[in-house]
Amino acid sequence: MRMLLVMAALAVAAPVWAGTAVEVPYGKLKDGTQIGQTILRNDHGMEVRLIGYGATITDIIVPDRNGKVANVNLGFDSMADWEAKNEGYGFGAVIGRYAGRIAGARVRIDGKDYPLNANERGNTLHGGGNGLSSTVWRVEPFSQRDRVGALMTYSSPAGEQGFPGKLDVRVTYTLTNDNALQIDYDARTDAATVLNLTNHAYFNLAGAGNGTILDHRFQVFSDRYIEFGPGSIPTGKYLSVAATPFDFRAPSTIGSKIRDPLVGPNGYDHGWILEGRGDVARLAARLSDPKSGRVMDVLTTEPSILAYTAGHLGRDRGANGIELPRHGGIALEAQHVSNAPNNPQLPSTLLRPGEVYRATTIFRFSVQK
């Protein structure tokens, strides 16, 4: 009897998980397709909102050191704006079939050349446009004992963006009760192809539209950066970050290094190689905002991470009509290295039938008191 009473007391004392995953109407595409929004909430004031168009994160709402919440994810607040404008930004969307750049807009697989969409000075950027970020995914919200999320699936037909093979893609967004948003990628093909997926969320930990990220402190847990040649195409070499503006081994403000001539006039659009990647996501980078106290850790299984400081912003307004200034956010793209299909020095991105592409990236939020 005493044991039963103790077990009953423990059951009463145990915290009750009250996270929710609900889907609500959001808007229509120009062709009349209805798009819903999935809203994920946990017990600690964090909320993530998603839409099936582009498997896109529309909002990431997290508290600051005083408990005040704000959306730290850049984006729009109408379906019309997402459809009309996001092809050029990729705010919060899944990028594919190939994140990053492919030189000459062409890949060779098993001795055969495949021309791709050329959308940046004769090269292919992020698959060439009209890819996974511009399609309608099937969305299935779920709720488990200590996490909520949404499974998004899409079948990319052979030849989409020029890539061979029918590709079945699954992306699972999971919000945990320790304020982490986990993204799991899973893909299979029926013909040999190349694949490199990432999420293109732009973060401003002060709140979307609240100034720039130049005073954010940034840290990358890597001592080698990826050398880029003309057109921001990787050369295949990894260089020491020592005595360069790519040395973020110790936390530094982004603005303290961004004007170095080696960075270039548009700011950071550079990658670092991550050592020891594998099946378990490991800490790759940390971003923090001293004013709000918000901190975001990026963990990943991927072999590199690219930081893009949004040098092309300044032409549009985002959610709530707020201006999105130049350097108003930073995208931290965990992925394989650009142009790997054309450079045998880089880790392979070849995917064959019977193989499974898997990757995990986690954005984990906390506060500095």
FIVEXSE-720779 format. One line per field, with one value per atom (N, C-alpha, C): x, y, z. Coordinates in steps of 0.05 Angstrom, whole numbers, plus 5000, padded with zeros to 4 digits. Layout:
N
x: [X	...]
y: [Y	...]
z: [Z	...]
***
This chain:
369
x: [5017	5000	5017	5039	5057	5069	5078	5090	5070	5045	5024	5020	5020	5017	5040	5065	5088	5086	5078	5076	5054	5033	5011	5020	5036	5046	5064	5082	5100	5085	5064	5048	5035	5025	5013	5034	5058	5079	5092	5091	5104	5092	5109	5098	5082	5061	5044	5051	5059	5066	5041	5041	5018	5023	5044	5050	5027	5024	5002	5012	4999	5003	4976	4970	4944	4948	4929	4931	4907	4912	4891	4893	4871	4872	4892	4906	4926	4921	4916	4912	4911	4909	4907	4930	4940	4958	4942	4956	4942	4925	4932	4916	4893	4889	4866	4873	4897	4905	4904	4890	4888	4913	4924	4948	4941	4947	4943	4968	4966	4989	4988	5010	5012	5026	5014	5025	5033	5058	5070	5076	5068	5073	5084	5103	5112	5104	5114	5107	5123	5143	5161	5161	5139	5136	5146	5154	5164	5142	5141	5121	5134	5128	5138	5114	5114	5092	5103	5089	5098	5076	5083	5064	5075	5057	5064	5077	5073	5085	5115	5131	5160	5169	5151	5158	5171	5157	5169	5163	5184	5180	5172	5149	5140	5147	5147	5152	5167	5185	5197	5196	5178	5172	5184	5203	5218	5220	5222	5224	5252	5254	5280	5286	5307	5314	5293	5275	5253	5227	5227	5203	5186	5195	5181	5186	5165	5168	5169	5184	5185	5191	5183	5188	5217	5235	5263	5269	5248	5251	5240	5256	5247	5228	5208	5189	5167	5145	5121	5097	5075	5052	5027	5031	5008	5018	4999	5005	5013	5001	5007	5036	5047	5075	5094	5087	5104	5106	5084	5085	5099	5094	5105	5135	5143	5170	5190	5181	5201	5219	5213	5232	5259	5260	5285	5299	5284	5296	5299	5279	5280	5276	5263	5258	5246	5260	5249	5243	5249	5241	5262	5253	5272	5283	5310	5323	5332	5326	5334	5324	5333	5347	5375	5388	5416	5421	5425	5432	5460	5463	5489	5492	5517	5522	5534	5526	5538	5549	5575	5589	5580	5575	5568	5540	5524	5497	5496	5513	5515	5528	5517	5529	5533	5554	5558	5555	5538	5533	5535	5553	5558	5563	5579	5587	5567	5544	5524	5522	5520	5517	5487	5481	5454	5455	5444	5442	5421	5428	5410	5401	5382	5373	5395	5403	5424	5410	5413	5399	5418	5444	5462	5489	5490	5515	5525	5507	5514	5517	5514	5515	5487	5486	5461	5462	5444	5443	5418	5422	5399	5381	5394	5380	5369	5371	5362	5335	5324	5297	5275	5250	5227	5231	5243	5248	5231	5243	5228	5216	5228	5219	5194	5187	5164	5142	5142	5122	5105	5083	5064	5070	5076	5082	5057	5056	5035	5044	5026	5033	5016	5030	5017	5027	5011	5019	5019	5035	5035	5041	5033	5038	5047	5069	5080	5083	5095	5095	5109	5132	5147	5155	5140	5147	5123	5123	5102	5116	5103	5116	5098	5111	5097	5115	5104	5118	5109	5129	5123	5135	5119	5128	5123	5142	5139	5153	5142	5154	5162	5188	5199	5202	5189	5191	5219	5226	5251	5253	5276	5280	5273	5261	5255	5281	5283	5306	5329	5324	5344	5358	5351	5364	5351	5366	5355	5342	5325	5313	5289	5268	5245	5255	5250	5260	5237	5235	5215	5228	5218	5231	5212	5223	5208	5224	5211	5224	5206	5218	5203	5213	5194	5199	5189	5206	5199	5206	5187	5191	5191	5213	5216	5210	5209	5202	5226	5250	5273	5280	5260	5262	5281	5279	5295	5277	5284	5270	5289	5280	5297	5285	5303	5295	5309	5293	5304	5297	5317	5313	5316	5300	5301	5292	5309	5302	5312	5297	5303	5299	5314	5313	5310	5299	5297	5318	5336	5358	5380	5405	5428	5424	5428	5425	5444	5444	5459	5439	5444	5425	5439	5429	5440	5417	5406	5383	5391	5377	5381	5356	5355	5334	5346	5331	5342	5330	5324	5313	5334	5325	5341	5334	5354	5349	5358	5342	5349	5339	5358	5350	5338	5341	5328	5299	5291	5264	5265	5250	5249	5242	5258	5253	5263	5277	5287	5317	5323	5351	5366	5392	5410	5421	5436	5449	5479	5487	5515	5526	5509	5518	5513	5503	5500	5528	5532	5557	5554	5575	5575	5599	5595	5617	5613	5635	5634	5655	5648	5666	5681	5698	5714	5739	5761	5786	5793	5775	5780	5756	5760	5738	5742	5720	5720	5729	5750	5760	5741	5733	5716	5732	5726	5738	5718	5722	5703	5674	5655	5627	5620	5636	5631	5630	5646	5647	5670	5666	5688	5710	5735	5758	5765	5754	5761	5782	5791	5811	5798	5808	5800	5824	5819	5841	5838	5860	5859	5845	5829	5815	5833	5856	5874	5881	5879	5886	5869	5844	5825	5799	5782	5756	5736	5746	5730	5736	5752	5759	5738	5719	5699	5701	5725	5729	5722	5728	5718	5695	5675	5652	5661	5651	5657	5632	5630	5607	5611	5589	5591	5601	5592	5600	5629	5643	5671	5689	5678	5694	5683	5658	5644	5655	5669	5678	5707	5718	5744	5742	5762	5761	5759	5770	5769	5740	5723	5695	5680	5685	5672	5650	5641	5623	5595	5587	5559	5557	5580	5579	5584	5580	5586	5567	5579	5565	5586	5595	5619	5613	5629	5624	5649	5644	5664	5661	5683	5682	5679	5662	5657	5669	5687	5701	5684	5688	5676	5646	5634	5605	5598	5574	5565	5535	5526	5497	5485	5502	5493	5499	5478	5482	5500	5520	5540	5540	5550	5549	5567	5555	5570	5574	5553	5555	5537	5542	5526	5522	5498	5491	5477	5484	5472	5467	5447	5440	5443	5464	5468	5445	5430	5408	5385	5376	5353	5361	5386	5396	5390	5377	5371	5396	5398	5420	5409	5422	5414	5439	5438	5458	5449	5468	5462	5478	5463	5476	5468	5487	5481	5498	5488	5503	5518	5513	5524	5553	5568	5597	5605	5586	5594	5571	5577	5556	5564	5544	5548	5532	5545	5532	5527	5503	5496	5483	5495	5486	5467	5454	5431	5439	5460	5469	5450	5431	5413	5386	5383	5358	5358	5335	5332	5312	5300	5281	5252	5248	5221	5214	5188	5179	5169	5173	5165	5139	5136	5112	5105	5080	5069	5079	5088	5097	5123	5138	5163	5186	5201	5223	5244	5254	5275	5301	5318	5342	5364	5383	5407	5420	5429	5440	5419	5394	5373	5369	5384	5383	5407	5410	5432	5420	5427	5419	5443	5438	5459	5451	5464	5455	5474	5465	5479	5474	5496	5493	5519	5519	5543	5556	5580	5594	5583	5581	5573	5591	5580	5595	5609	5601	5613	5610	5587	5585	5607	5618	5639	5667	5670	5697	5701	5718	5722	5737	5748	5761	5741	5716	5696	5679	5668	5651	5629	5625	5606	5577	5560	5532	5516	5528	5515	5496	5472	5452	5442	5443	5435	5410	5396	5373	5381	5364	5369	5383	5395	5407	5387	5393	5375	5392	5383	5395	5383	5401	5391	5408	5396	5411	5393	5406	5392	5405	5389	5398	5380	5391	5376	5382	5361	5364	5354	5372	5366	5368	5346	5344	5347	5360	5362	5366	5370	5375	5399	5413	5434	5422	5424	5412	5428]
y: [4976	5000	5025	5025	5048	5054	5032	5036	5048	5039	5050	5079	5087	5115	5132	5122	5137	5140	5119	5120	5140	5140	5159	5188	5192	5219	5228	5210	5217	5224	5209	5214	5241	5249	5275	5297	5292	5313	5316	5295	5296	5318	5333	5354	5343	5357	5349	5364	5350	5362	5373	5399	5411	5424	5414	5424	5417	5434	5430	5433	5420	5423	5425	5448	5453	5465	5459	5471	5489	5513	5533	5543	5553	5564	5588	5590	5612	5629	5617	5633	5615	5628	5614	5623	5604	5611	5623	5634	5646	5627	5601	5581	5571	5582	5574	5553	5542	5521	5533	5519	5527	5519	5537	5532	5536	5516	5519	5526	5534	5540	5522	5508	5491	5507	5508	5523	5503	5504	5486	5503	5494	5508	5488	5498	5481	5495	5485	5495	5519	5528	5548	5573	5579	5604	5604	5581	5580	5571	5583	5576	5576	5557	5555	5552	5568	5567	5559	5542	5530	5530	5532	5528	5507	5494	5473	5484	5509	5521	5524	5508	5508	5496	5482	5470	5492	5515	5540	5545	5554	5565	5594	5601	5629	5645	5632	5646	5628	5639	5626	5646	5641	5661	5650	5665	5656	5680	5674	5695	5706	5731	5742	5738	5751	5746	5756	5773	5783	5769	5748	5734	5745	5768	5780	5764	5757	5740	5758	5748	5761	5740	5747	5729	5736	5716	5720	5710	5704	5692	5711	5720	5739	5725	5741	5730	5749	5738	5754	5744	5758	5749	5745	5743	5737	5717	5699	5679	5693	5715	5730	5738	5748	5757	5733	5711	5688	5678	5677	5666	5685	5711	5730	5737	5736	5747	5727	5704	5687	5671	5669	5656	5670	5696	5710	5711	5704	5705	5677	5660	5634	5635	5656	5658	5632	5619	5597	5572	5571	5549	5527	5504	5482	5487	5487	5492	5466	5463	5440	5441	5424	5400	5404	5427	5429	5457	5458	5483	5491	5518	5528	5530	5533	5538	5513	5510	5490	5504	5503	5517	5507	5526	5520	5508	5507	5497	5470	5452	5425	5406	5381	5360	5335	5320	5295	5272	5253	5230	5205	5187	5162	5167	5188	5194	5209	5217	5232	5259	5280	5307	5315	5329	5339	5369	5384	5413	5421	5441	5450	5479	5488	5516	5535	5552	5572	5598	5605	5629	5649	5645	5665	5665	5684	5687	5661	5646	5621	5597	5601	5580	5573	5552	5544	5551	5567	5574	5562	5547	5534	5518	5503	5485	5498	5525	5539	5551	5552	5564	5545	5552	5536	5507	5504	5478	5473	5460	5451	5475	5498	5522	5535	5525	5537	5517	5495	5474	5470	5457	5451	5424	5423	5398	5388	5362	5351	5354	5363	5369	5351	5338	5321	5329	5346	5352	5328	5328	5306	5316	5301	5307	5282	5283	5261	5269	5251	5255	5281	5287	5311	5328	5325	5341	5342	5363	5366	5373	5369	5374	5371	5371	5368	5353	5332	5317	5329	5337	5348	5330	5323	5305	5317	5311	5320	5301	5295	5278	5295	5298	5315	5297	5304	5287	5288	5266	5265	5289	5302	5325	5351	5352	5378	5393	5418	5435	5423	5401	5389	5365	5359	5337	5310	5289	5263	5250	5231	5215	5227	5210	5218	5217	5239	5242	5244	5226	5228	5239	5262	5277	5279	5274	5278	5297	5318	5337	5338	5332	5332	5355	5372	5394	5386	5387	5379	5401	5409	5428	5413	5415	5401	5420	5409	5425	5439	5435	5451	5472	5482	5504	5499	5475	5468	5461	5471	5464	5446	5421	5401	5396	5395	5390	5365	5345	5319	5316	5310	5307	5277	5267	5240	5240	5227	5227	5202	5193	5169	5175	5163	5168	5141	5143	5119	5118	5139	5140	5156	5150	5165	5195	5210	5239	5251	5278	5292	5307	5310	5322	5337	5360	5376	5394	5387	5401	5418	5441	5457	5473	5487	5506	5534	5553	5580	5601	5594	5613	5635	5660	5683	5691	5694	5700	5728	5741	5765	5762	5757	5750	5774	5798	5821	5823	5807	5807	5815	5801	5807	5836	5849	5877	5897	5887	5904	5909	5925	5932	5910	5912	5892	5872	5853	5833	5839	5864	5870	5870	5875	5875	5847	5828	5801	5789	5773	5758	5731	5723	5699	5682	5656	5638	5613	5605	5581	5562	5537	5518	5503	5519	5508	5526	5513	5528	5529	5521	5522	5532	5551	5560	5550	5551	5541	5563	5559	5579	5581	5605	5609	5623	5616	5629	5647	5654	5672	5660	5678	5670	5656	5658	5645	5615	5604	5575	5564	5544	5533	5522	5526	5516	5487	5478	5451	5453	5477	5480	5490	5481	5491	5506	5531	5547	5553	5559	5566	5593	5594	5619	5639	5630	5648	5673	5696	5722	5729	5719	5726	5735	5749	5756	5733	5709	5685	5670	5683	5671	5679	5661	5665	5642	5633	5612	5622	5648	5661	5679	5683	5699	5728	5738	5765	5776	5803	5815	5812	5808	5806	5831	5854	5880	5886	5873	5879	5868	5849	5836	5839	5847	5845	5864	5885	5905	5899	5877	5869	5864	5874	5869	5840	5822	5794	5783	5796	5787	5795	5819	5829	5849	5864	5887	5879	5855	5847	5833	5830	5817	5787	5773	5744	5728	5711	5690	5668	5658	5641	5617	5596	5571	5562	5545	5533	5503	5489	5460	5450	5430	5420	5393	5389	5364	5345	5319	5298	5296	5304	5301	5271	5265	5237	5235	5214	5210	5227	5237	5253	5282	5299	5328	5340	5355	5366	5397	5410	5439	5450	5468	5479	5509	5523	5552	5562	5587	5599	5629	5638	5666	5677	5702	5714	5743	5754	5782	5793	5810	5820	5835	5850	5866	5850	5831	5815	5791	5783	5759	5733	5734	5710	5697	5671	5655	5633	5628	5605	5588	5563	5544	5529	5524	5508	5482	5460	5433	5419	5403	5390	5366	5348	5325	5332	5355	5362	5370	5368	5373	5402	5420	5448	5466	5491	5511	5536	5549	5574	5596	5619	5642	5663	5671	5692	5715	5738	5761	5780	5770	5783	5811	5812	5837	5847	5831	5839	5850	5849	5860	5891	5902	5931	5941	5922	5930	5924	5908	5898	5902	5900	5899	5871	5863	5836	5836	5818	5815	5841	5848	5872	5897	5895	5919	5931	5916	5926	5923	5945	5944	5924	5909	5890	5903	5913	5928	5910	5921	5907	5896	5871	5856	5854	5853	5851	5823	5804	5776	5761	5737	5719	5691	5680	5652	5634	5613	5595	5568	5562	5540	5516	5496	5472	5454	5446	5432	5419	5406	5398	5422	5419	5441	5446	5471	5479	5466	5460	5451	5424	5409	5383	5364	5365	5346	5350	5374	5380	5381	5373	5375	5351	5332	5307	5311	5335	5341	5345	5350	5356	5331	5330	5307	5302	5277	5270	5276	5284	5288	5269	5248	5229	5211	5208	5191	5171	5145	5124	5110	5096	5080	5060	5057	5039	5052	5076	5091	5111	5120	5139	5164	5187	5212	5220	5224	5233	5256	5275	5297	5309	5320	5333	5359	5380	5406	5415	5425	5434	5463	5480	5507	5507	5511	5509	5536	5545	5573	5573	5593	5597	5627	5635	5663	5666	5688	5696	5715	5708	5725	5751]
z: [5000	5000	5000	5017	5018	4991	4977	4951	4932	4933	4915	4920	4946	4953	4943	4945	4935	4905	4890	4861	4853	4868	4862	4866	4888	4894	4872	4862	4841	4815	4810	4786	4787	4811	4814	4811	4822	4821	4794	4777	4751	4734	4720	4703	4680	4672	4650	4626	4605	4579	4566	4560	4549	4521	4507	4481	4461	4441	4422	4393	4375	4347	4333	4323	4310	4282	4265	4238	4234	4223	4219	4190	4179	4152	4150	4128	4125	4100	4077	4053	4028	4005	3980	3961	3945	3923	3900	3880	3858	3843	3843	3829	3846	3869	3886	3907	3907	3926	3955	3972	4000	4015	4031	4047	4076	4093	4121	4136	4161	4178	4202	4207	4231	4253	4276	4299	4321	4327	4348	4373	4396	4421	4442	4458	4481	4507	4529	4555	4564	4549	4558	4541	4529	4515	4487	4476	4448	4430	4406	4386	4359	4343	4315	4297	4275	4256	4229	4215	4190	4169	4143	4122	4102	4088	4070	4044	4038	4014	4020	4006	4010	4036	4050	4076	4093	4095	4105	4134	4149	4176	4173	4181	4179	4204	4228	4253	4272	4287	4311	4333	4352	4373	4399	4411	4435	4455	4480	4501	4503	4513	4519	4549	4559	4587	4607	4598	4615	4610	4593	4587	4565	4553	4531	4506	4491	4467	4442	4422	4396	4375	4350	4328	4318	4319	4311	4283	4268	4241	4220	4202	4181	4162	4153	4134	4128	4117	4110	4126	4123	4138	4121	4094	4077	4056	4048	4028	4002	3996	3971	3970	3993	3994	3993	4007	4006	3977	3963	3936	3916	3920	3901	3905	3931	3937	3947	3957	3972	3954	3928	3910	3911	3915	3915	3942	3964	3991	4003	3999	4012	4042	4052	4081	4092	4110	4125	4109	4083	4065	4064	4056	4050	4023	4021	3996	3983	3957	3942	3914	3896	3905	3914	3907	3915	3926	3953	3966	3958	3955	3947	3917	3908	3879	3865	3840	3823	3798	3794	3773	3745	3727	3700	3696	3717	3716	3702	3711	3699	3718	3719	3735	3717	3723	3708	3728	3721	3738	3721	3729	3714	3684	3679	3651	3635	3646	3632	3643	3625	3634	3636	3658	3662	3665	3645	3648	3668	3684	3706	3699	3715	3712	3720	3702	3708	3716	3742	3752	3766	3763	3775	3759	3740	3725	3712	3701	3687	3706	3732	3751	3762	3777	3790	3819	3829	3858	3870	3891	3906	3887	3869	3852	3827	3824	3800	3802	3826	3829	3822	3830	3824	3834	3857	3869	3893	3913	3936	3952	3950	3964	3952	3928	3913	3908	3921	3917	3941	3938	3960	3971	3996	4010	4026	4029	4047	4076	4093	4121	4140	4158	4178	4206	4221	4248	4266	4287	4306	4334	4354	4382	4396	4410	4425	4455	4470	4499	4508	4495	4503	4479	4457	4433	4415	4399	4378	4352	4330	4305	4280	4257	4232	4213	4200	4180	4153	4136	4110	4089	4068	4047	4020	4001	3974	3955	3932	3912	3889	3885	3864	3839	3817	3793	3780	3767	3752	3733	3732	3715	3727	3751	3763	3768	3760	3761	3744	3729	3713	3725	3751	3765	3758	3754	3748	3773	3767	3789	3801	3806	3822	3851	3865	3893	3912	3931	3953	3978	3987	4009	4032	4056	4081	4099	4108	4127	4152	4174	4200	4217	4224	4243	4270	4290	4317	4337	4353	4375	4401	4416	4441	4464	4488	4511	4523	4511	4520	4499	4485	4466	4443	4432	4409	4385	4362	4337	4322	4319	4305	4277	4257	4229	4220	4213	4203	4174	4157	4129	4122	4104	4095	4065	4048	4019	4006	3985	3970	3940	3923	3895	3880	3855	3839	3816	3816	3797	3810	3802	3813	3809	3831	3830	3851	3852	3873	3890	3915	3933	3956	3963	3984	3995	4018	4029	4053	4056	4080	4085	4107	4112	4112	4100	4094	4113	4138	4156	4162	4164	4171	4200	4216	4245	4252	4269	4282	4311	4329	4357	4372	4361	4374	4366	4346	4335	4306	4289	4261	4255	4239	4232	4253	4273	4295	4291	4270	4265	4250	4252	4239	4258	4248	4265	4269	4262	4263	4292	4312	4339	4353	4337	4348	4351	4371	4375	4362	4348	4331	4338	4338	4343	4325	4312	4296	4306	4312	4324	4302	4288	4266	4263	4256	4251	4222	4204	4175	4160	4142	4126	4097	4081	4054	4035	4020	4002	3978	3971	3948	3926	3901	3878	3865	3840	3825	3826	3829	3830	3856	3877	3903	3900	3881	3877	3894	3911	3927	3909	3917	3902	3909	3932	3942	3964	3971	3992	4017	4040	4066	4078	4087	4096	4126	4139	4167	4171	4192	4198	4212	4221	4237	4222	4235	4224	4200	4199	4177	4190	4174	4185	4188	4182	4185	4211	4228	4254	4275	4279	4300	4320	4324	4345	4372	4377	4401	4393	4410	4403	4395	4373	4363	4351	4352	4338	4308	4294	4265	4252	4263	4252	4255	4274	4278	4256	4240	4219	4191	4189	4163	4142	4150	4131	4121	4130	4120	4090	4074	4045	4036	4053	4046	4047	4062	4063	4038	4028	4004	4011	3991	3996	4005	4000	4008	4034	4049	4074	4072	4093	4094	4076	4060	4046	4043	4066	4068	4086	4081	4096	4111	4131	4148	4146	4146	4147	4176	4180	4207	4210	4229	4233	4249	4244	4261	4259	4237	4234	4232	4238	4237	4240	4253	4257	4279	4297	4320	4314	4318	4313	4335	4326	4344	4341	4362	4362	4340	4323	4300	4303	4313	4315	4338	4347	4367	4360	4362	4357	4382	4389	4413	4409	4422	4421	4449	4454	4482	4493	4477	4487	4498	4482	4491	4508	4506	4520	4506	4483	4468	4457	4458	4448	4431	4408	4391	4385	4392	4384	4360	4341	4317	4320	4320	4320	4294	4283	4258	4254	4236	4227	4201	4190	4163	4165	4142	4142	4140	4135	4134	4143	4149	4155	4141	4128	4113	4127	4131	4143	4121	4118	4099	4113	4112	4128	4112	4092	4079	4069	4053	4041	4020	4011	3990	4001	4027	4039	4037	4042	4041	4020	4005	3984	3992	4012	4018	4047	4053	4080	4086	4111	4119	4134	4153	4169	4183	4184	4197	4184	4158	4143	4153	4169	4180	4159	4155	4136	4144	4124	4128	4118	4136	4127	4118	4104	4096	4121	4120	4143	4166	4159	4179	4190	4180	4190	4181	4192	4184	4180	4157	4152	4159	4174	4181	4169	4146	4129	4133	4149	4152	4128	4115	4089	4081	4057	4044	4030	4020	4007	3979	3972	3945	3924	3901	3878	3882	3902	3907	3883	3868	3845	3824	3823	3803	3814	3839	3852	3869	3859	3874	3901	3905	3931	3953	3946	3966	3973	3997	4005	3984	3976	3956	3965	3945	3950	3932	3922	3904	3920	3910	3923	3901	3908	3889	3899	3881	3890	3911	3931	3953	3976	3972	3993	4005	4029	4043	4050	4041	4050	4077	4096	4122	4133	4145	4158	4180	4200	4222	4229	4233	4243	4265	4286	4310	4316	4319	4329	4357	4376	4405	4418	4430	4441	4471	4481	4510	4515	4540	4546	4565	4562	4580	4600	4626	4646	4650]
***
